[in-house]
């Protein structure tokens, strides 16, 4: 902000070549620029801080209807004389709040005005309110001898009101100024189009489970994170819901024809890559079907498919995918994963973990937190229970000297060979735990588990009445391990 007696300056104002435009070369240079900045057809133009009206005269001569405003009565007096006969209305008033009522304009222009205003942000907000939709705000500013307004600062002031800002450097054209200049002078043309609402890419990720293993694909030839593993994934396309997108991507990338009902939502994550824009990823879980093995259907984008244990994932992964799988393994459902600009796209085993779990709503009171079984032989129990729980979609969760646990969602199951274990063997017929009952997806899954169970230390109970030992209409299998623990597998 500076204090200038504009009335006193009025009589000599036009002596500057770019003020009076008396030199035909200077006047022509400004006329050419204005033709490029202003609409081609006749438009309503508001010239703020018009001075003696030199630019307004050029604009009127190009066929536009001009309203000019200046706070100096002496400047206005000279502008009215200069613009007589052009149909231009010249008003005395403050450029920040011009006295034009509710009138709207196609163009508002101000040359070397914004830097003088005590509250430029408020003035810009008011000016955008005076523009018709799609209108233009033409601002000519600069920095002279350490005073003025930089293009970066003015662009930042305009950004809340519009996303369309054209920057044009003026310092290098001596014809505009009647001389060579070595300071920073520029024009910004901003359109009266409000910033777009924030929009994010939505992508989908497949966690294909084969017992304790998950399928990963190594990227190649894409230009992004090539050489790193991630899960089969892609963007949701216009008109698709996330489930449809996942079905399509699974077919396109790994040749897997999934029924929508096979997909279960595992995790939702909002993610920002290094220096990138936010996106939201939906992670879906599906079970491997030996009758429909996946294969690499996009060798130009993927160099290999490979299975990895969920609790022993490779380090050479995309950090985004790794965070999703780690969150899934930990039983999380909602995550924020926000990279800093200097972070690597690749997972860093010893780097800072950027994933932040979000707590789900609703009360957890009364829900099952975990179930703990004390077993006589941890190694034997780990082999049997690890196989069965892995087949049922549980993931390895905790591991310590005397115990192991597997998690699914918010609930986990513990087996422990505690030092405090009493010597008596487990007897499911005594008071206490009789059995655990767990869901399986369908009859085919049940039959496959029953067929493979003996290999992992489980035997089928009530074989003569299988699979309806629990009664007509109740399809289930009852398995017992070598320690006498019983599990009921119930078809949904």
C-alpha positions in Angstrom: 0.0 0.0 0.0 1.3 3.5 -0.9 -0.1 7.0 -0.5 -0.3 9.0 -3.8 -2.1 12.3 -4.4 -3.7 11.2 -7.7 -5.4 14.6 -8.2 -2.0 16.3 -8.2 -0.6 13.6 -10.5 -3.4 13.9 -13.0 -1.9 16.7 -15.1 1.4 15.0 -15.7 0.0 11.4 -15.7 -0.1 11.0 -19.5 3.5 12.0 -19.9 4.5 8.3 -19.2 4.4 6.5 -22.6 2.3 3.6 -21.2 -0.1 6.0 -19.5 -1.0 8.4 -22.2 -0.4 6.1 -25.1 0.4 9.1 -27.2 3.2 7.3 -29.1 1.5 5.4 -32.0 3.9 2.4 -31.5 3.0 2.2 -27.8 -0.8 2.6 -28.5 -0.6 -0.1 -31.2 1.2 -2.5 -28.8 -1.5 -2.2 -26.2 -4.3 -2.4 -28.7 -2.9 -5.7 -30.0 -2.6 -7.1 -26.5 -6.2 -6.0 -25.6 -7.5 -7.7 -28.8 -6.1 -10.9 -27.5 -7.3 -10.5 -24.0 -10.8 -9.3 -24.6 -13.7 -11.2 -26.3 -14.0 -11.0 -30.0 -17.6 -9.6 -30.0 -19.0 -6.5 -28.3 -18.9 -6.8 -24.6 -19.4 -4.9 -21.4 -16.1 -3.8 -19.9 -15.4 -2.3 -16.5 -12.1 -0.4 -16.3 -11.1 0.0 -12.6 -8.5 2.6 -11.7 -8.9 4.0 -15.2 -6.6 7.0 -14.7 -7.1 9.5 -17.6 -8.9 6.8 -19.6 -6.2 5.9 -22.2 -6.8 2.1 -22.1 -10.6 2.7 -21.9 -10.3 4.7 -25.1 -8.5 1.9 -26.9 -11.1 -0.7 -25.7 -14.0 1.5 -26.7 -12.4 2.0 -30.1 -12.5 -1.8 -30.5 -16.3 -1.8 -30.2 -16.8 -2.6 -26.5 -19.1 -0.7 -24.2 -16.9 0.7 -21.3 -17.7 1.8 -17.8 -14.6 3.4 -16.2 -14.0 4.1 -12.5 -11.3 6.1 -10.7 -11.2 7.5 -7.2 -9.5 10.8 -8.3 -12.0 13.5 -9.4 -9.3 15.1 -11.5 -8.4 11.9 -13.3 -12.1 11.3 -14.0 -12.4 14.8 -15.4 -9.6 14.2 -17.9 -11.0 10.7 -18.7 -14.4 12.1 -19.5 -12.9 14.7 -21.8 -10.8 12.0 -23.6 -13.7 9.5 -23.9 -16.4 12.0 -25.0 -18.5 10.7 -27.8 -17.5 7.0 -27.2 -20.6 6.1 -25.1 -18.3 5.5 -22.1 -19.6 6.2 -18.6 -16.8 7.5 -16.3 -17.5 7.4 -12.5 -15.8 8.6 -9.4 -15.4 5.7 -6.9 -13.2 3.2 -5.1 -11.9 0.5 -7.4 -12.3 -2.1 -4.7 -16.1 -1.4 -4.5 -17.0 0.3 -7.7 -20.3 2.3 -7.7 -22.0 0.1 -10.4 -24.7 -1.4 -8.2 -25.8 -4.9 -9.4 -24.6 -4.4 -12.9 -22.6 -7.3 -14.3 -19.8 -7.2 -16.9 -18.1 -9.5 -19.4 -14.7 -8.1 -18.6 -13.2 -6.3 -15.6 -9.8 -4.9 -16.1 -7.4 -3.1 -13.8 -3.9 -2.0 -14.6 -1.5 -1.4 -11.7 -4.3 -1.2 -9.2 -4.4 -4.5 -7.1 -1.0 -3.8 -5.5 -2.4 -0.5 -4.1 -5.4 -2.0 -2.4 -5.5 -2.5 1.4 -7.4 -5.8 1.1 -6.9 -7.3 -2.4 -8.5 -10.6 -1.5 -11.8 -8.9 -0.6 -11.6 -6.7 -3.8 -11.1 -9.8 -6.0 -14.0 -11.6 -4.4 -16.2 -8.6 -5.1 -15.0 -8.3 -8.7 -15.7 -11.9 -9.4 -19.2 -11.2 -8.1 -19.6 -8.5 -10.8 -18.6 -10.8 -13.6 -21.1 -12.8 -15.7 -20.5 -16.5 -15.8 -17.5 -17.1 -18.1 -16.4 -13.5 -17.8 -12.8 -12.4 -17.7 -10.8 -10.6 -15.1 -7.8 -8.8 -16.7 -5.1 -7.7 -14.3 -1.9 -6.0 -15.3 0.6 -5.8 -12.5 4.3 -6.1 -11.7 7.1 -5.4 -9.3 9.1 -2.2 -9.6 12.0 -1.3 -7.5 11.0 -3.7 -4.7 7.3 -2.6 -4.6 4.3 -4.1 -6.4 2.7 -7.6 -6.5 4.4 -10.7 -7.9 2.6 -13.0 -10.4 3.0 -15.8 -7.9 1.3 -13.9 -5.1 -1.5 -12.6 -7.4 -2.1 -16.1 -8.8 -2.4 -17.4 -5.2 -5.0 -14.8 -4.5 -7.0 -15.7 -7.6 -6.9 -19.5 -7.0 -9.8 -19.7 -4.6 -12.1 -18.2 -7.2 -11.1 -19.8 -10.5 -8.9 -22.6 -11.9 -8.4 -20.9 -15.3 -5.6 -18.3 -15.1 -3.5 -17.3 -18.1 -0.2 -15.7 -17.3 1.5 -13.5 -19.9 4.9 -11.8 -19.4 5.0 -8.2 -20.5 8.5 -7.1 -19.4 10.1 -8.3 -22.6 8.1 -6.0 -24.9 9.6 -2.5 -24.9 6.8 -1.3 -27.2 4.3 -1.5 -24.3 6.4 0.8 -22.1 8.1 3.0 -24.7 11.5 1.7 -23.4 13.3 -1.3 -22.3 12.4 -2.4 -18.7 14.3 -4.8 -16.5 11.7 -5.3 -13.8 8.8 -7.9 -13.7 5.6 -6.8 -15.5 2.9 -9.3 -16.5 -0.8 -9.8 -17.2 -3.1 -12.4 -15.7 -6.4 -13.2 -17.4 -8.7 -15.2 -15.0 -12.1 -16.7 -16.1 -15.1 -16.4 -13.8 -15.5 -20.2 -13.5 -15.5 -21.5 -10.0 -12.9 -24.1 -9.0 -14.1 -27.6 -9.8 -15.2 -29.7 -6.8 -12.6 -31.9 -5.5 -12.7 -35.2 -7.4 -10.6 -38.4 -6.8 -9.7 -41.4 -8.9 -11.3 -44.5 -7.5 -9.4 -47.7 -8.0 -10.0 -51.4 -7.1 -7.6 -54.1 -5.9 -8.1 -57.8 -5.8 -6.8 -59.9 -2.8 -7.1 -63.3 -4.3 -6.6 -65.9 -1.5 -5.2 -69.4 -1.9 -5.2 -70.5 1.7 -2.6 -68.3 3.4 -1.2 -67.0 0.1 -2.2 -64.1 -2.1 -1.6 -63.4 -5.8 0.7 -60.6 -6.8 1.6 -59.3 -10.3 5.0 -57.7 -11.2 4.5 -54.5 -13.1 6.3 -54.0 -16.4 6.2 -51.5 -19.3 3.7 -49.2 -17.7 5.9 -46.3 -16.8 4.8 -46.4 -13.2 6.4 -48.6 -10.5 7.7 -51.1 -13.1 9.5 -54.0 -11.5 7.5 -53.9 -8.3 4.7 -56.2 -7.2 1.1 -55.2 -6.6 -2.2 -57.0 -6.6 -4.5 -57.1 -9.7 -5.9 -53.6 -9.8 -7.2 -50.8 -11.9 -9.4 -47.7 -12.1 -13.2 -47.5 -11.9 -14.5 -46.3 -15.3 -17.3 -43.9 -15.9 -20.7 -45.6 -15.2 -19.2 -48.5 -13.2 -19.7 -49.2 -9.6 -16.6 -50.5 -7.7 -17.8 -54.2 -7.8 -18.3 -54.1 -11.6 -14.9 -52.5 -12.0 -13.2 -55.3 -9.9 -14.9 -58.0 -12.0 -13.8 -56.3 -15.2 -10.2 -55.8 -14.0 -9.9 -59.4 -12.8 -11.0 -60.6 -16.3 -8.7 -58.2 -18.1 -5.5 -58.7 -16.0 -5.6 -62.4 -14.9 -8.4 -63.9 -17.0 -10.6 -64.6 -14.0 -14.3 -64.5 -14.5 -15.6 -63.6 -11.1 -19.2 -63.5 -10.1 -20.0 -60.3 -8.1 -21.2 -62.4 -5.2 -17.7 -63.9 -4.9 -16.3 -60.5 -3.9 -16.1 -59.4 -0.3 -15.0 -55.9 0.7 -11.8 -56.2 2.6 -10.6 -52.6 3.0 -11.1 -49.0 1.9 -8.1 -46.8 1.8 -7.6 -43.1 0.8 -4.1 -42.8 -0.6 -1.8 -40.1 -1.9 1.3 -40.9 -3.8 4.5 -38.8 -3.6 3.7 -35.5 -5.3 0.4 -36.9 -6.6 -3.3 -36.3 -6.1 -5.4 -38.3 -3.6 -7.3 -41.4 -4.7 -9.5 -43.9 -2.9 -8.9 -47.6 -3.3 -11.4 -50.4 -2.6 -9.7 -53.8 -1.8 -11.8 -56.8 -2.5 -11.2 -60.4 -1.3 -12.0 -63.5 -3.3 -11.1 -67.2 -2.9 -8.9 -69.1 -5.4 -10.8 -71.7 -7.4 -8.6 -74.5 -8.8 -11.1 -74.9 -11.6 -10.4 -71.3 -12.7 -6.7 -70.7 -12.3 -5.5 -67.1 -13.0 -3.0 -66.4 -15.7 -1.1 -63.4 -17.1 -3.5 -61.9 -19.6 -1.5 -58.7 -20.0 2.2 -59.7 -20.6 2.9 -56.2 -22.0 2.1 -54.7 -18.6 3.0 -57.6 -16.2 6.2 -59.7 -16.3 5.0 -62.4 -13.9 2.3 -63.6 -11.5 3.3 -65.2 -8.2 1.8 -66.4 -5.0 3.2 -65.2 -1.6 2.3 -66.0 2.0 0.3 -63.0 3.4 2.7 -63.0 6.4 5.8 -63.1 4.2 5.2 -60.6 1.5 8.1 -59.5 -0.8 9.8 -56.2 -0.1 9.8 -55.2 -3.8 6.2 -54.0 -3.7 4.3 -50.8 -4.5 4.0 -49.1 -1.1 0.3 -48.4 -1.6 -0.5 -52.1 -2.3 1.7 -53.2 0.6 0.0 -50.9 3.0 -3.4 -52.3 1.9 -2.3 -55.9 2.4 -0.7 -55.1 5.7 -3.9 -53.4 6.9 -6.0 -56.3 5.7 -3.7 -58.8 7.5 -4.1 -56.7 10.7 -7.9 -56.8 10.4 -8.3 -53.1 9.5 -11.1 -51.9 7.4 -10.4 -48.2 6.8 -7.0 -46.6 6.2 -5.4 -43.3 5.2 -2.1 -43.7 3.4 -0.6 -40.3 2.8 2.9 -40.1 1.2 5.2 -37.1 1.7 6.5 -35.7 -1.5 10.0 -37.1 -0.9 8.7 -40.7 -0.2 9.4 -43.6 -2.6 6.6 -45.2 -4.6 8.3 -48.5 -3.6 7.8 -50.1 -0.2 10.6 -49.3 2.1 11.1 -52.1 4.7 12.7 -49.8 7.2 10.9 -46.6 6.1 8.3 -44.6 7.9 4.9 -46.3 7.9 2.4 -43.9 6.4 -0.8 -45.9 7.0 -3.2 -44.6 9.6 -6.1 -46.9 10.6 -9.5 -45.3 11.0 -11.9 -46.6 13.7 -15.2 -47.8 12.4 -18.4 -46.3 13.9 -20.9 -48.1 16.1 -20.4 -49.7 19.4 -18.3 -52.8 19.7 -19.8 -53.7 23.0 -20.7 -57.4 23.2 -18.8 -58.5 20.0 -16.3 -61.3 20.2 -12.8 -59.9 20.5 -10.9 -63.2 20.5 -11.1 -66.9 21.4 -8.1 -68.6 23.1 -7.4 -72.3 23.1 -4.7 -73.8 25.3 -3.1 -76.8 23.5 -0.7 -79.5 24.6 1.6 -79.2 21.5 2.0 -75.9 19.9 3.8 -77.2 16.8 1.2 -79.8 16.0 -1.7 -77.4 16.7 -0.1 -74.7 14.5 0.1 -77.1 11.6 -3.5 -78.2 11.8 -5.2 -75.0 12.9 -3.0 -72.9 10.6 -4.1 -74.9 7.6 -7.8 -74.8 8.4 -8.0 -71.2 9.4 -6.0 -70.2 6.3 -8.4 -72.0 4.1 -11.3 -70.2 5.8 -9.8 -66.8 5.2 -8.1 -66.0 8.5 -4.7 -64.5 8.3 -1.6 -64.9 10.6 -1.8 -62.2 13.1 0.5 -62.6 16.2 3.4 -64.9 16.9 5.3 -65.3 20.3 7.2 -68.1 22.1 4.2 -69.9 23.5 1.4 -69.0 21.0 0.1 -68.0 17.6 -3.0 -66.2 16.4 -5.0 -65.8 13.2 -7.3 -62.9 12.5 -10.4 -62.3 10.4 -11.9 -58.9 10.6 -12.1 -57.7 14.2 -11.9 -61.2 15.8 -8.9 -63.5 16.2 -8.3 -67.0 17.4 -5.3 -67.8 19.7 -3.7 -71.2 20.2 -1.2 -71.2 23.1 0.9 -73.8 24.9 1.0 -71.9 28.1 3.6 -72.8 30.8 0.6 -72.7 33.2 -1.2 -75.5 31.2 -2.7 -78.2 33.5 -1.6 -81.8 32.6 -5.1 -83.1 31.9 -5.9 -83.5 28.1 -8.7 -81.5 26.5 -12.1 -83.3 26.7 -14.8 -81.6 24.7 -17.4 -83.6 26.6 -16.5 -82.1 29.9 -17.9 -78.7 31.0 -16.2 -75.9 29.0 -15.6 -75.5 25.3 -17.3 -78.1 23.2 -16.5 -76.9 19.7 -16.1 -73.9 17.4 -18.5 -73.3 14.5 -17.2 -71.4 11.5 -18.8 -70.5 8.2 -17.8 -71.9 4.8 -19.0 -70.4 1.5 -20.7 -73.4 -0.1 -21.0 -77.2 -0.4 -18.2 -77.5 -2.8 -15.8 -75.6 -0.5 -17.0 -77.9 2.4 -16.3 -81.0 0.4 -12.9 -79.9 -0.6 -11.9 -79.1 3.0 -13.2 -82.4 4.3 -11.2 -84.3 1.6 -8.0 -82.5 2.5 -8.5 -82.4 6.3 -6.8 -85.7 7.2 -3.6 -84.5 5.6 -3.5 -81.8 8.2 -4.4 -83.8 11.3 -8.2 -83.5 11.3 -10.6 -86.4 11.2 -14.3 -86.3 10.2 -16.8 -87.0 13.0 -20.2 -88.5 12.5 -19.2 -89.8 9.0 -22.3 -91.9 8.7 -24.5 -88.9 8.9 -22.3 -86.4 7.1 -23.0 -83.7 5.9 -26.3 -83.5 7.8 -25.2 -84.7 11.2 -26.6 -81.5 12.7 -30.1 -82.3 11.4 -32.0 -82.0 8.1 -31.3 -78.8 6.3 -28.1 -78.1 8.4 -25.2 -78.8 6.0 -22.0 -78.9 8.0 -18.9 -81.0 8.7 -17.6 -81.8 12.2 -13.8 -82.2 12.4 -11.6 -83.1 15.3 -7.9 -82.6 15.7 -5.4 -84.9 17.4 -5.7 -83.0 20.7 -9.5 -83.5 20.8 -10.7 -80.0 19.7 -13.8 -80.0 17.5 -14.6 -77.6 14.7 -18.0 -77.4 13.0 -17.9 -76.0 9.4 -21.3 -74.7 8.4 -22.4 -74.0 4.9 -23.9 -70.5 4.7 
